[in-house]
């Protein structure tokens, strides 16, 4: 299907599909000699998944991270999205109920409490995003943070020193091939060290490496030790995970 046909089918604009292509979120399977984008059945499946995430208020960057995660499974994602959308339906029903009571209050048909007036409102967080973080995101990172927060100040200082030393050693290797023997030896040390403070199975370890380059906070912090270190670690961690899985 051509881009205009897909746009009409999915209820999105051609501009939106062009943008998804530009940011490497959804690239068409092929492009004709004339420059027309051609979308396959698989592309339509992925577009549907993207639009479900958009309905659940996920930002495009986060959708890309989730769908590129090594642990991403399309069928499982649909089941989770179904669960999230049911929660959203319940939330909307709560809001509609609050509106009904507010109208009755304005007409003098009932007295509305202050608590009832704001029933259903919650702008502090996105519950759907949180559930996705727990499945596809950085739950291992959060577990590690929790353990670190419970450490003594002396323990935290020792940990910071160890991190600093490991990053410095890896920074010296960042111009080597990520699959080199020396690089893999240091990455293995990083893997074992992370598992002392958290739980990182190989797929989570690989996913963490991807976060080093997809999350600018990680990239900025790691690249303080040497420009390109975050990307090097991401690649080396993927090699290590693939070799040992």
N, C-alpha and C positions, 0 to 999 in steps of 0.2 A: 504494500500500500504506500502511496505517496503521502507526503507530509500533510497536505490539505485534507486528504481523506481521513488520515489518522486524527487530525485536529477536530474534524466534524464528528467523528465517531466517539471520541473521548470527551468532547465538550470543553476542550482547551483551545487556546489560540495557537496559530502557526508560530508566532513570536515565542511562545512558551516552549514549544518543541525545539526551536532553534537554540534557545537559551540552554535547555537541558543538554543539547549536543555540545554547545560551546564549553560547558563546565564539566564535560565527560560524565554526566549523570546517566544519560540515555543517548547512545550514539546509534544511528540506524545501521542495519546490517550491511547495507551496501549503498553506493552512490553511483548513479548512471554517468555515462560519458558527458551527458548534458548538465551534470551537476545536481540532479534531482535525488533527494534522500528517499531511500526505499526501506520500509519497515517490515520486518518479518513477524511471524506469529509469536516468536520468542520476545521480540521487542515490545509487542503489545502486552504480553504478560508482565514484563518489567514495568511498563508504563502504568498498568493497573495497580501494581504494588506501590509505585511512587505516589499515585493519586490517593491511595488509601492512607499513606503516611501524611500527605498534605492535608487530608480531611481531619487528621488527628493533630494538626498544627505543628508538625515537625518542620524545622528549617531545612532547606535543601542540603546544606553542608552536612547536617546530621544524617539525613537520608542516605547520602553518598557514603558516609562512614559505615553505616549499618549494612548497606547492601554490598559493600566491598569487604566486609568482615569475613575472615576465614571460617567463622562458625555460622554464617548466614545460610539458612535453609528456607527456600521459598514457601513450601507447604507449611512449615512451622510458623513462618512469618504471617501467613494468612490466618492461621488459627489464633495467633496472638492479636492480630489486628481485629479479628472478629470479637474477641473478648474485650478489647479496648473500645470498640465502637458500641458494644452493648453498654459499657460503663458510661460512654458519652450519651447514649440514649436515656439512661437513667438520670444523668445530670440534667439533660434538657427537660425531662419530665418534671424534675424538682423545680427548675426555674419557671416552667409554665404554671406550676401549682402556686409558686410565690406570686406570679403576676395575677393569677385569678384571685388570690386572697387580697392583693393590693387593690384591685379594682373594687372588690366587695367592701374594703375598708373605706375607700374614697366615696362610695355611695352610701356609707353609713349602715351597711348591712351587717357589719361585724367589726370587732375591735382587734386590731393587729398589734402584736407585741413587737418590740424593737428587734428581738432575735428573729422572729418570723420575717420581718421586713428584708433581712439580708440572708435568708436561708438559701443555700445553693450557690452563693458567690464564693469564689476562691481563685484569686489571681496571683497567689504567692508562688505557685508551681504548676507544672504540667504533669498530671499523674500518668499520662500515657507515655511521656518522655521518660519518666522515672522507671516505668516497667521495661521499656526498651533498653535503658542503661543496664538494668539488672540482667537482661538476657544477652544483648549484643555488645554492650559497651565496656565500661571500665570497672566492673564489680571487683575484680582482683585489685585494682588500684585503690578503690575505696576501702577494701579490707586491710590493705597494707597501711593506708593512712590511719585507720583506726588503731592498729597495733602500735604505730609510731607515736600517736597522740598519748597512748597509755604509758609510754616509756618515761623514765626519769630524764632529767636534763642532761645528766652525764651520758646516759644511753643514747640520747638523740645526738649529742656531740660526736660520740664514737661512730654512730651511723653516718653522719654527715662526712666525717673524715674518710670512712670506707668508700662512700659514694664518690667522693672527690678523687680518690686514688684510682678507682676503676675507670671513671670517665677520662682521667688524664692518660691512662694507659691506652684506652681505646682511641683517644684523639690522636695519639702518635701513629696509629695504624690506619687511620681513616682514608688514606690515599691508596691503601692496598685493596686487592679484590676481596669482597665480603666473604667469599668462600675459601680464602687462603687458609692454610693450616694455622698460622699465627692468629689471624682474626677469629677463627672459630674457637681456638683455645681460650681467648679472652672472653668471647661471648658465652662460652660454656661456664666460665667463672661467674659472669653476670647472672646467668640463669640460675645457678645454684645459690648465689647470694640472695637473689630476689625471693627464692623459695624458703629462705630462712625467716623472712619477715612477712610473707604472704603465701598464697596458694596460686601457683602459676602452672597449670598444665600446658603442654606444648602449644595448643591452639590459642590459649590466652596469652602466652609469651609472644607468639607471632602477632596477635592482635595488638598487644601493647606496643610492639615495634611500629606498627602502622599508625598508632596514635601519636608517636613521636614526630611524625611528619604531617599528620592531618590536623593536629591540635597545635596551634601556634604558641600556646603557653609552654608545651613540652619542647617544641623546636627552639624557641628563644632561649630557654634555660639550658638545654643540652649544647646548643651551638656556641655557648659562651666558652666552651673548652676548645672549640675549633670549628670553623665554618664547614658545614657539610657532615658533621658528626652524627646528627639525628638521622639523616638519610642513610649513612653508612651502617648505623646500628640497626635501623629498620631492615635493611637488606640482609645483614649478617644474621639477625634474629630469625628471619624467614628461612634462610638456608639451614640454620641449626634445627629449627622446628621441623622442616621437611625431611631432613636427614634422620631424625630420631623418632619420627612418628610412625 
